[in-house]
Amino acid sequence: MMTVAYEDLQKVNAPFTTQFQASFNEVLASGWFILGNQVTIFEKAFAEFVGTKHAIGVASGLDALYLSFQALDLPQGSEVLVAANAYIATILAILRADLKPVLIEPNLEDGNIDVSKIEKSISPRTKAILPLHLYGNPCDMQPILDLAQQYNLKIVEDCAQAHGALYRGQMVGTQGNLGAWSFYPTKNLGALGDGGAITTNDDVLANKLRALRNYGSFVKYENEYLGHNSRLDEMQAAFLNVKLKGLSDITSHKERLAQLYQSQLHEQFHRTKPVADKRHVYHIFMIRHPMRDQLRKYLLDNGVKTEIHYPIAPYAQKATKGMFTESYPISDEWHKSILSLPISFGHTERDIEYVIQLMNEFRI
Ligand SMILES: Cc1ncc(COP(=O)(O)O)c(C=O)c1O
């Protein structure tokens, strides 16, 4: 029986091994391990790639989101509008900044925030919208930008899953006030450990963020803000400098695999249809199915591993008990029916064709 892993990071990183080793040797020989040349080079290259004036390297995607809110300095308890099916890190960042997440139902087509439901949740305490480009597929940004302008709201984009994704020709992370990125190893642009970045065109915010990630300090031992130790690691920046050069190959490989799913999977598997004004970069290839759990077991029994992103909604977690009192039936439906299929730089077209063939033979 053929087997297909959900993700195999050894395979994903194999083409870069020699360059990673050279980068490791270079950093080791430099003797400079915190905020050195590699971070500076990466920040410049990543800002250029995204199309913003600034990129600030930080320790993780969670910190990128949290530091973004700290830099915006919104009044304590301000409301931030975010999709109810968001990843827990997105919600944790809002809470950690002493702000209140207000959950908006997603749409079932792609799991992104339902833009038609945002306006009725805006209150005098609402100060920001957090569009999360789920799975690498951009949110409908135009209505979000219009509402932000009309109600004077800030926008922090969660781009953790969306390196290279485009909305109307513009990369995610360029349209809001700030874009927060993760380089967690499984991401399309993944490091060999934790890492993150914030992109922005705002000089003042960029400057403040450079201090916030480094104890709130511009000048050594002089502290302007109550900051953090949240620097992008020099070694990870060196690996990311290698990986960024390979990102367009990674993305086009995943797009090719996604195209196989899109064109060959039976219609019983709901998936997000490609649309003209968005480039989906397929960090995750999601399908929805009413018999999700049976389908997952059937695939596993036949050698194919899948994942669920995510099995439990943030409002249904033990950690958030008592925090969210409304019901979110669409999000509930979402979490019950979603399944993530194998799609990575380490998968071959043959792997994906095997998954498709099995799925098309699945009978309820
Ligand atoms: C949507 C989303 N937001 C935030 C994060 C947090 O990123 P990190 O794991 O780098 O802290 C992740 C990744 O794990 C994510 O997928």
The ligand as a MOL file (V3000), in Angstrom:
LIG
                    3D

  0  0  0     0  0            999 V3000
M  V30 BEGIN CTAB
M  V30 COUNTS 16 16 0 0 0
M  V30 BEGIN ATOM
M  V30 1 C -3.1290 31.9790 11.4980 0
M  V30 2 C -1.9760 31.9280 12.4290 0
M  V30 3 N -1.7570 32.9640 13.2620 0
M  V30 4 C -0.7220 32.9660 14.1090 0
M  V30 5 C 0.1500 31.9130 14.1780 0
M  V30 6 C 1.2390 31.9410 15.2000 0
M  V30 7 O 2.4850 31.8050 14.6380 0
M  V30 8 P 3.6840 31.1560 15.5000 0
M  V30 9 O 3.4310 29.6910 15.5870 0
M  V30 10 O 4.9000 31.4820 14.6920 0
M  V30 11 O 3.6830 31.8260 16.8220 0
M  V30 12 C -0.0210 30.8280 13.3090 0
M  V30 13 C 0.9130 29.6830 13.2410 0
M  V30 14 O 1.1410 28.8270 13.9180 0
M  V30 15 C -1.1290 30.8200 12.4340 0
M  V30 16 O -1.3430 29.7890 11.6140 0
M  V30 END ATOM
M  V30 BEGIN BOND
M  V30 1 1 1 2
M  V30 2 1 2 3
M  V30 3 2 2 15
M  V30 4 2 3 4
M  V30 5 1 4 5
M  V30 6 1 5 6
M  V30 7 2 5 12
M  V30 8 1 6 7
M  V30 9 1 7 8
M  V30 10 2 8 9
M  V30 11 1 8 10
M  V30 12 1 8 11
M  V30 13 1 12 13
M  V30 14 1 12 15
M  V30 15 2 13 14
M  V30 16 1 15 16
M  V30 END BOND
M  V30 END CTAB
M  END
